[in-house]
Amino acid sequence: MPARYIRRATITFSDKSLLMTLIGIPIVARWYAMRKIPWVFLLVLLLVLMFAVFPFYNTYRWSDPAMGQMNRMVVTYETIQTWDTDRYLQFSLYSFTRRLSAINSVAVVLRDVGRWVPYAKGETIFMPTLTYFIPRVIWPDKPVASQGRDFGRIFRVTNFWSRETYIGATMPGELYWNFDLLGIIIGMALLGLVMRLLYRRYGEGETLDPVRRAIHIMLLIQIAHLGWIASAVVMVTRTLILLELLCWAGRHYGFLESGTKPAATVSAPVPGSP
């Protein structure tokens, strides 16, 4: 793994997502190249995520940033040493399951929209998408995205102490907030269609094209981190435009060639075959 990525993971020490992405990319790449996954390694990785990464990273984030990284790590380690079994489970397994329970955001949307929170009717999607597409170089005073913070305030899930916290509505939650149940049905169907089209272009084929597979893996990472619809659309679209331009330039100047035979065709023969 390149040293700069390790340094990046160290600098953003409280970013669990970055760490798991750096570890998970080789696993995903192995699947698309060889159609094999080290299941034992994945199980071990999941256990490490639940019982080591989550409690340590979350406790680290609660420490005083002014102490410096090394002192924060020492304080985090000493704090975890004081936990008993019940408290350790609370901050590891239970915290992990709560973090995956994105249904909480959907629940508050269902609770409040149509009662004391009006339907957004596209306000969180269409205009923000146009705004995000305009580079800050052209629009220096472009407002900073604050949808996650506004969501917590509008739906009363943050207080004075957590007023700067950003909370994702999730795609189903945002679709319901804008267009009710019909919005979820149509919106998620469109998402599935887009993912299928991206897979057909970059993830499958008769030949193993490493460039296209690499693009597909990058898109998977971005889709896995989907937040608000507007920012997601702009992020994925910008990425695709840039990568397609680079691929075109590579083919034009002879840096890229057609893919080779997939690894599956050179793998061990099926038992019983000649």
C-alpha positions as a Markdown table, in Angstrom:
| # | Residue | x | y | z |
|---|---|---|---|---|
| 1 | Met | 0.0 | 0.0 | 0.0 |
| 2 | Pro | 1.5 | 3.4 | -0.9 |
| 3 | Ala | 3.0 | 5.3 | 2.0 |
| 4 | Arg | 1.0 | 8.4 | 1.2 |
| 5 | Tyr | -2.2 | 6.5 | 1.9 |
| 6 | Ile | -0.9 | 5.3 | 5.2 |
| 7 | Arg | 0.1 | 8.9 | 6.1 |
| 8 | Arg | -3.4 | 10.0 | 5.1 |
| 9 | Ala | -5.0 | 7.4 | 7.3 |
| 10 | Thr | -2.8 | 8.6 | 10.2 |
| 11 | Ile | -3.6 | 12.3 | 9.7 |
| 12 | Thr | -7.4 | 11.6 | 9.6 |
| 13 | Phe | -7.1 | 9.2 | 12.5 |
| 14 | Ser | -10.7 | 9.6 | 13.6 |
| 15 | Asp | -12.0 | 8.6 | 10.1 |
| 16 | Lys | -13.2 | 5.0 | 10.4 |
| 17 | Ser | -14.5 | 5.0 | 6.9 |
| 18 | Leu | -11.2 | 5.9 | 5.4 |
| 19 | Leu | -9.4 | 3.2 | 7.3 |
| 20 | Met | -11.9 | 0.5 | 6.2 |
| 21 | Thr | -11.8 | 1.8 | 2.6 |
| 22 | Leu | -8.0 | 1.5 | 2.5 |
| 23 | Ile | -8.3 | -2.1 | 3.8 |
| 24 | Gly | -11.3 | -3.1 | 1.7 |
| 25 | Ile | -10.1 | -1.9 | -1.7 |
| 26 | Pro | -7.7 | -4.8 | -2.3 |
| 27 | Ile | -10.4 | -7.3 | -1.3 |
| 28 | Val | -12.9 | -5.8 | -3.8 |
| 29 | Ala | -10.2 | -5.7 | -6.4 |
| 30 | Arg | -9.4 | -9.4 | -5.9 |
| 31 | Trp | -13.0 | -10.2 | -6.4 |
| 32 | Tyr | -13.3 | -8.4 | -9.7 |
| 33 | Ala | -10.0 | -9.8 | -10.9 |
| 34 | Met | -10.2 | -13.4 | -9.7 |
| 35 | Arg | -13.8 | -13.9 | -8.6 |
| 36 | Lys | -12.5 | -15.1 | -5.2 |
| 37 | Ile | -12.9 | -13.5 | -1.8 |
| 38 | Pro | -10.9 | -14.5 | 1.3 |
| 39 | Trp | -14.0 | -15.1 | 3.5 |
| 40 | Val | -11.9 | -15.8 | 6.7 |
| 41 | Phe | -10.1 | -12.5 | 6.2 |
| 42 | Leu | -13.4 | -10.7 | 5.8 |
| 43 | Leu | -14.7 | -12.3 | 9.0 |
| 44 | Val | -11.6 | -11.3 | 10.9 |
| 45 | Leu | -11.9 | -7.8 | 9.4 |
| 46 | Leu | -15.5 | -7.5 | 10.6 |
| 47 | Leu | -14.5 | -8.5 | 14.1 |
| 48 | Val | -11.7 | -6.1 | 14.2 |
| 49 | Leu | -14.0 | -3.3 | 13.0 |
| 50 | Met | -16.6 | -4.0 | 15.7 |
| 51 | Phe | -14.3 | -4.7 | 18.7 |
| 52 | Ala | -11.2 | -2.7 | 18.0 |
| 53 | Val | -11.8 | 0.1 | 15.4 |
| 54 | Phe | -15.2 | 1.3 | 16.7 |
| 55 | Pro | -14.5 | 1.6 | 20.4 |
| 56 | Phe | -11.0 | 3.1 | 19.9 |
| 57 | Tyr | -11.9 | 5.6 | 17.2 |
| 58 | Asn | -15.1 | 6.8 | 18.9 |
| 59 | Thr | -13.3 | 7.2 | 22.2 |
| 60 | Tyr | -10.5 | 9.0 | 20.4 |
| 61 | Arg | -12.9 | 11.5 | 18.8 |
| 62 | Trp | -14.4 | 12.3 | 22.2 |
| 63 | Ser | -11.0 | 13.4 | 23.6 |
| 64 | Asp | -9.8 | 17.0 | 23.6 |
| 65 | Pro | -8.4 | 17.9 | 20.1 |
| 66 | Ala | -6.1 | 20.4 | 21.7 |
| 67 | Met | -4.1 | 17.6 | 23.4 |
| 68 | Gly | -2.4 | 16.5 | 20.2 |
| 69 | Gln | -2.7 | 13.2 | 18.4 |
| 70 | Met | -0.3 | 11.2 | 20.6 |
| 71 | Asn | -1.7 | 12.4 | 23.9 |
| 72 | Arg | -5.2 | 11.7 | 22.6 |
| 73 | Met | -4.2 | 8.1 | 21.7 |
| 74 | Val | -2.7 | 7.6 | 25.2 |
| 75 | Val | -5.8 | 8.9 | 26.9 |
| 76 | Thr | -8.0 | 6.8 | 24.7 |
| 77 | Tyr | -6.1 | 3.7 | 25.5 |
| 78 | Glu | -6.2 | 4.5 | 29.3 |
| 79 | Thr | -10.0 | 5.1 | 29.1 |
| 80 | Ile | -10.7 | 1.8 | 27.4 |
| 81 | Gln | -8.7 | 0.0 | 30.1 |
| 82 | Thr | -11.1 | 1.2 | 32.7 |
| 83 | Trp | -14.1 | -0.4 | 31.0 |
| 84 | Asp | -15.8 | -3.5 | 32.2 |
| 85 | Thr | -17.3 | -6.1 | 29.9 |
| 86 | Asp | -20.7 | -4.5 | 29.7 |
| 87 | Arg | -19.3 | -1.1 | 29.0 |
| 88 | Tyr | -17.0 | -2.5 | 26.3 |
| 89 | Leu | -19.9 | -4.3 | 24.6 |
| 90 | Gln | -21.8 | -1.0 | 24.7 |
| 91 | Phe | -19.1 | 0.9 | 22.9 |
| 92 | Ser | -18.2 | -1.8 | 20.5 |
| 93 | Leu | -20.9 | -4.2 | 19.4 |
| 94 | Tyr | -23.9 | -2.1 | 20.4 |
| 95 | Ser | -22.3 | 1.1 | 19.0 |
| 96 | Phe | -21.6 | -0.7 | 15.7 |
| 97 | Thr | -25.1 | -1.9 | 15.3 |
| 98 | Arg | -26.5 | 1.5 | 16.2 |
| 99 | Arg | -24.2 | 3.1 | 13.6 |
| 100 | Leu | -25.5 | 0.8 | 10.9 |
| 101 | Ser | -29.1 | 1.6 | 11.9 |
| 102 | Ala | -29.6 | 4.4 | 9.4 |
| 103 | Ile | -33.4 | 3.8 | 9.9 |
| 104 | Asn | -33.3 | 6.4 | 12.7 |
| 105 | Ser | -33.2 | 9.3 | 10.2 |
| 106 | Val | -36.0 | 7.8 | 8.1 |
| 107 | Ala | -38.0 | 7.3 | 11.3 |
| 108 | Val | -37.9 | 11.0 | 12.2 |
| 109 | Val | -38.7 | 12.0 | 8.6 |
| 110 | Leu | -41.8 | 9.7 | 8.7 |
| 111 | Arg | -42.7 | 11.1 | 12.1 |
| 112 | Asp | -42.5 | 14.8 | 11.3 |
| 113 | Val | -43.1 | 15.3 | 7.5 |
| 114 | Gly | -46.7 | 16.2 | 6.8 |
| 115 | Arg | -47.3 | 17.1 | 10.4 |
| 116 | Trp | -45.1 | 20.1 | 11.5 |
| 117 | Val | -42.4 | 19.8 | 8.8 |
| 118 | Pro | -43.7 | 20.5 | 5.2 |
| 119 | Tyr | -42.7 | 18.5 | 2.2 |
| 120 | Ala | -39.6 | 19.9 | 0.6 |
| 121 | Lys | -40.9 | 19.3 | -2.9 |
| 122 | Gly | -37.5 | 19.1 | -4.4 |
| 123 | Glu | -35.9 | 21.9 | -2.5 |
| 124 | Thr | -33.1 | 19.7 | -1.1 |
| 125 | Ile | -32.3 | 18.1 | -4.5 |
| 126 | Phe | -32.7 | 20.3 | -7.6 |
| 127 | Met | -31.3 | 23.7 | -6.6 |
| 128 | Pro | -28.5 | 22.3 | -4.5 |
| 129 | Thr | -27.5 | 20.1 | -7.4 |
| 130 | Leu | -27.2 | 23.1 | -9.7 |
| 131 | Thr | -25.3 | 25.0 | -7.0 |
| 132 | Tyr | -22.8 | 22.2 | -6.4 |
| 133 | Phe | -22.0 | 21.9 | -10.1 |
| 134 | Ile | -20.8 | 25.5 | -10.2 |
| 135 | Pro | -17.1 | 25.6 | -9.2 |
| 136 | Arg | -16.1 | 27.9 | -6.3 |
| 137 | Val | -13.5 | 29.5 | -8.6 |
| 138 | Ile | -16.5 | 30.9 | -10.7 |
| 139 | Trp | -18.7 | 31.5 | -7.6 |
| 140 | Pro | -16.4 | 32.5 | -4.8 |
| 141 | Asp | -19.3 | 33.3 | -2.4 |
| 142 | Lys | -21.0 | 30.0 | -3.0 |
| 143 | Pro | -22.7 | 28.9 | 0.2 |
| 144 | Val | -21.1 | 26.0 | 2.2 |
| 145 | Ala | -23.2 | 22.9 | 2.2 |
| 146 | Ser | -25.0 | 22.6 | 5.5 |
| 147 | Gln | -27.8 | 20.2 | 4.7 |
| 148 | Gly | -26.8 | 17.7 | 7.4 |
| 149 | Arg | -26.7 | 20.3 | 10.1 |
| 150 | Asp | -30.0 | 21.8 | 9.0 |
| 151 | Phe | -31.6 | 18.4 | 9.0 |
| 152 | Gly | -30.8 | 17.9 | 12.7 |
| 153 | Arg | -32.2 | 21.3 | 13.5 |
| 154 | Ile | -35.4 | 21.0 | 11.4 |
| 155 | Phe | -36.2 | 17.5 | 12.7 |
| 156 | Arg | -35.1 | 18.3 | 16.3 |
| 157 | Val | -32.6 | 15.6 | 16.7 |
| 158 | Thr | -29.8 | 17.9 | 17.8 |
| 159 | Asn | -29.5 | 20.3 | 20.7 |
| 160 | Phe | -27.3 | 23.3 | 21.7 |
| 161 | Trp | -24.3 | 21.0 | 22.4 |
| 162 | Ser | -24.6 | 19.1 | 19.1 |
| 163 | Arg | -25.8 | 21.9 | 16.9 |
| 164 | Glu | -22.7 | 21.6 | 14.7 |
| 165 | Thr | -23.3 | 17.8 | 14.1 |
| 166 | Tyr | -24.1 | 16.8 | 10.5 |
| 167 | Ile | -26.7 | 14.0 | 10.2 |
| 168 | Gly | -27.6 | 12.2 | 6.9 |
| 169 | Ala | -31.2 | 11.9 | 6.1 |
| 170 | Thr | -30.4 | 8.8 | 4.0 |
| 171 | Met | -31.6 | 8.6 | 0.4 |
| 172 | Pro | -35.0 | 7.0 | 1.3 |
| 173 | Gly | -35.5 | 9.7 | 4.0 |
| 174 | Glu | -34.7 | 12.5 | 1.7 |
| 175 | Leu | -36.9 | 11.1 | -1.0 |
| 176 | Tyr | -39.8 | 10.8 | 1.4 |
| 177 | Trp | -39.2 | 14.3 | 2.7 |
| 178 | Asn | -39.5 | 15.7 | -0.8 |
| 179 | Phe | -42.0 | 13.5 | -2.6 |
| 180 | Asp | -43.6 | 11.1 | -0.1 |
| 181 | Leu | -43.8 | 7.4 | -0.6 |
| 182 | Leu | -43.9 | 7.7 | -4.4 |
| 183 | Gly | -40.6 | 9.5 | -4.3 |
| 184 | Ile | -39.0 | 6.5 | -2.5 |
| 185 | Ile | -40.3 | 4.1 | -5.1 |
| 186 | Ile | -39.3 | 6.1 | -8.2 |
| 187 | Gly | -36.0 | 7.4 | -6.7 |
| 188 | Met | -34.7 | 4.0 | -5.5 |
| 189 | Ala | -35.7 | 2.5 | -8.9 |
| 190 | Leu | -33.7 | 5.1 | -10.7 |
| 191 | Leu | -30.7 | 4.5 | -8.4 |
| 192 | Gly | -30.9 | 0.8 | -9.2 |
| 193 | Leu | -31.0 | 1.6 | -12.9 |
| 194 | Val | -28.0 | 3.8 | -12.7 |
| 195 | Met | -26.0 | 1.3 | -10.7 |
| 196 | Arg | -26.9 | -1.4 | -13.3 |
| 197 | Leu | -25.8 | 0.9 | -16.2 |
| 198 | Leu | -22.5 | 1.7 | -14.4 |
| 199 | Tyr | -21.9 | -2.0 | -13.8 |
| 200 | Arg | -22.6 | -2.9 | -17.5 |
| 201 | Arg | -20.1 | -0.2 | -18.6 |
| 202 | Tyr | -17.3 | -0.7 | -16.1 |
| 203 | Gly | -17.8 | -3.8 | -14.1 |
| 204 | Glu | -18.5 | -6.6 | -16.6 |
| 205 | Gly | -17.2 | -7.6 | -20.0 |
| 206 | Glu | -15.6 | -10.4 | -21.9 |
| 207 | Thr | -12.1 | -9.1 | -21.2 |
| 208 | Leu | -10.5 | -8.0 | -17.9 |
| 209 | Asp | -9.9 | -4.3 | -18.4 |
| 210 | Pro | -8.1 | -3.2 | -15.3 |
| 211 | Val | -8.8 | 0.5 | -16.0 |
| 212 | Arg | -12.5 | 0.0 | -16.2 |
| 213 | Arg | -12.6 | -2.3 | -13.2 |
| 214 | Ala | -10.6 | 0.3 | -11.2 |
| 215 | Ile | -13.2 | 3.0 | -12.2 |
| 216 | His | -16.0 | 0.6 | -11.1 |
| 217 | Ile | -14.4 | 0.1 | -7.7 |
| 218 | Met | -14.0 | 3.8 | -7.2 |
| 219 | Leu | -17.6 | 4.3 | -8.1 |
| 220 | Leu | -18.6 | 1.6 | -5.6 |
| 221 | Ile | -16.8 | 3.4 | -2.9 |
| 222 | Gln | -18.5 | 6.7 | -3.7 |
| 223 | Ile | -22.0 | 5.0 | -3.9 |
| 224 | Ala | -21.3 | 3.3 | -0.6 |
| 225 | His | -20.7 | 6.8 | 0.9 |
| 226 | Leu | -23.8 | 8.3 | -0.6 |
| 227 | Gly | -25.2 | 11.1 | 1.5 |
| 228 | Trp | -27.5 | 13.8 | 0.3 |
| 229 | Ile | -28.8 | 13.3 | -3.2 |
| 230 | Ala | -27.5 | 16.6 | -4.7 |
| 231 | Ser | -24.0 | 16.1 | -3.5 |
| 232 | Ala | -23.9 | 12.5 | -4.5 |
| 233 | Val | -25.1 | 13.3 | -8.1 |
| 234 | Val | -22.5 | 16.0 | -8.5 |
| 235 | Met | -19.7 | 13.9 | -7.0 |
| 236 | Val | -20.3 | 10.8 | -9.1 |
| 237 | Thr | -20.9 | 12.9 | -12.3 |
| 238 | Arg | -17.7 | 14.9 | -11.8 |
| 239 | Thr | -15.8 | 11.7 | -11.2 |
| 240 | Leu | -17.1 | 10.0 | -14.3 |
| 241 | Ile | -16.5 | 13.1 | -16.5 |
| 242 | Leu | -12.9 | 13.4 | -15.3 |
| 243 | Leu | -12.1 | 9.7 | -15.6 |
| 244 | Glu | -13.7 | 9.4 | -19.1 |
| 245 | Leu | -11.6 | 12.3 | -20.3 |
| 246 | Leu | -8.5 | 10.7 | -18.9 |
| 247 | Cys | -9.4 | 7.4 | -20.6 |
| 248 | Trp | -10.0 | 9.1 | -23.9 |
| 249 | Ala | -6.7 | 10.9 | -23.6 |
| 250 | Gly | -5.0 | 7.6 | -22.8 |
| 251 | Arg | -6.5 | 5.8 | -25.8 |
| 252 | His | -5.8 | 8.8 | -28.0 |
| 253 | Tyr | -2.1 | 8.9 | -27.2 |
| 254 | Gly | -1.7 | 5.1 | -27.0 |
| 255 | Phe | -1.3 | 4.7 | -23.3 |
| 256 | Leu | -4.3 | 2.4 | -22.9 |
| 257 | Glu | -4.9 | -0.8 | -24.7 |
| 258 | Ser | -7.8 | -3.3 | -24.8 |
| 259 | Gly | -8.3 | -5.6 | -21.8 |
| 260 | Thr | -6.8 | -9.1 | -21.5 |
| 261 | Lys | -8.6 | -12.3 | -20.9 |
| 262 | Pro | -10.4 | -12.5 | -17.5 |
| 263 | Ala | -8.7 | -14.3 | -14.7 |
| 264 | Ala | -11.6 | -16.7 | -14.5 |
| 265 | Thr | -10.6 | -18.2 | -17.9 |
| 266 | Val | -7.2 | -19.1 | -16.7 |
| 267 | Ser | -8.1 | -20.4 | -13.2 |
| 268 | Ala | -8.0 | -24.0 | -12.2 |
| 269 | Pro | -10.2 | -26.3 | -14.4 |
| 270 | Val | -13.5 | -27.5 | -13.1 |
| 271 | Pro | -13.4 | -31.1 | -11.7 |
| 272 | Gly | -14.5 | -33.5 | -14.4 |
| 273 | Ser | -13.5 | -31.3 | -17.3 |
| 274 | Pro | -11.0 | -32.6 | -19.8 |
